[in-house]
């Protein structure tokens, strides 16, 4: 009983801390959300976080083109749980749906750097190839997964640990590998094949 009370007191402290540090800086912050310790949030106005979201320590939420656009580029929906060392890089848009579980060390990025042979060195080149990324509702993204530009992960899907997702995953599917491919359709899903 005492441990439950202590857990609740700690959670309430984190909710208050999150609102105090981030509520006025982010584009939007829903109620009862908890953001632990960050590594980097370079433009908080580019981030919109829903209600009852938990993001654990050492997260990075990066706007890759801070001078482009005025609205949010990173959307995290209600009820998401994101574990340690999450990195989300957005030049255009990364949208994470509701009730998504993201394991530790996951990278989601909507852009690739441009390499110009004989041209501007990649370390100085500010050009990106960008396409939006979308993770729909009720997905589970496994540890060390990488989700690259232009990908949509359909609702109720699973991305296996250590996967590199380079193309869309249909709803109600399990995808794994490098590059990730669909290995199974979930029972009662709308994916037929």
N, C-alpha and C positions, 0 to 999 in steps of 0.2 A: 504494500500500500504506500509506504513512504517513497519507494523508488518511483512509483507512478506519479506521485505528487512532484518529486524532484524533476522528473522528466518533463512534466507539464510546465513547471516554473522555468526551466531552461528554454523550452520552446517559446514560451511567452517573451522571455528576455530577447531571444533572437528575432522574433517578430517585431518587437519595439525597436531593436537595433537596426533592422533592415529598413523599416519605415523612416527612421531618423536619418540614416545615411543615404538612402536611395530614393525615397518617396518623392522628393522634390527635384531630383536630378534626372531620373529616367523619363522617357516619353509617357510611360504609364506603369503603374504597379498596383496589382490587385490586392485584395485583403488577405491577410493570414499567410503571406508569402515570406520565405526565409532565404536570404542570400548570405552564405558564409563568407569566408575570406577570399578576395579576388587576387589574381595575378595582374590582370589588365582589363580595364573597361575604358577605351580611349575616347568614346563619345557616348555618354549615357543617354543622350536625347535620341539616339538611334535604336534604343532597346525598349520594347514593350513586353511586360511580364504580367501574366494573368494571376488569378487568385489561387491560393493554396499550392503554390509552387515552392519546391525546395531545391536549391542549388548548393552543393557541398563545396568544400575548400578548393582553392587554386584554379578557379575558373577564369577563362578569357572570353570576353565578348567584344570583338573587334570590328569596327567600321573601317573597311579597307579603303574607302574613298570618302573621307570626312567632308570634303567640300562639295560633294555631289548629293543633291536631294536634301529635303528638310524633315521628312517624316521618318518613322521607324523603319529599320532594315532588318532587325532581328525581332521576331515574334515568338513568344513562348506561351502556350495555351494553359488554361486552368488545369490544376491537378497534376502537373508534371513533377517527376522526381528525377533529378540529374545528379549523378554521383561525382566523385573527385576528378579533378584535372580535365574538365570539359572545355573544349575550345570551339568557338563558333566565329567564323570569319565571313562577313557579308559586305560585298560591294553594292549589291542590288537588293536581294531579299532572301532570307532564310526564315521559313515559317514552320514552327513545330506545333502540332495540334494539341488537343486536350488529352490528359491522362497518359502521357508518353513516359516510359521508363528508359533512361539512358544510363548505361553502366559507366565505369571509370575509363578515362583516357580516350574518349570519343572525340573525333574531329569532324565537324561539318563545315564545308566551305563552298560558296557559290561561285568561285573564281579560280582561274589559273593565271600565273604570270606569263607574260609574252617574252619569248626568247627570239631575238633577231640576230641571226648569224652575221657577224661583221658590223652590226649596228650598235645600239646603245647597250651597254652591259646590263645583264638581268638585275643586278643589284641596284642599278640606278634607274631602271625602266619602270615607270609608274603605270604602264598599260596592263590591262587585265582582259581576259576573255571571260565573260560573266553570263551565267544563266541561273535563274532562281532555283532554290531547293525547297522541297516541301516534305515534311514528315506528317502524315495524317494521324487522326486520333487513335489512341489505344495501341500504340506500337511499343515494341521492346527492342532497343538497340544494344547489342552485346559489347562487352569490353574490347577496347582497342579498335573498334570499327572506324572506318573512314567513309564519309558520304561526300561525294564530289558534285561539282556543278551540274545543274540541269536535271537532277534526280528527283523523282517523287516516290516516296515509300507509301504504299497504299495502306489504308486503315487496317487495324487488327493484324499487322504483320510483325515478323521477327527477323532481325538481322543478326546473324551469328557473330560470335567473338572473332576478332582479327580479320573481319571481312572488309573488302574495299568495294564500295558500291559505285559503279560507273554508269548504270542505266536503271530505269524504273523497276520497282518491285510491285507487282499487282497486289490488290487488297487480299487479305487473308492468306498470305504466303509466308514461307520460311525461305530466306535467302542466305547463302554463305559462300565463302571462298574469296579468291583474289584472281581475277575480278569475280565479284559475287554473282551467283546465278540462283534461280529459284530451284530449290531441291524438294519442296513439298508444298502442297496446298493445304491450308488448315481445314479441318472438318467443318461443314456447314458454311463454308466461305462462298463468295460469289465468284471465285476463280475456278474455272472448269478445265483443268488440264494441268 
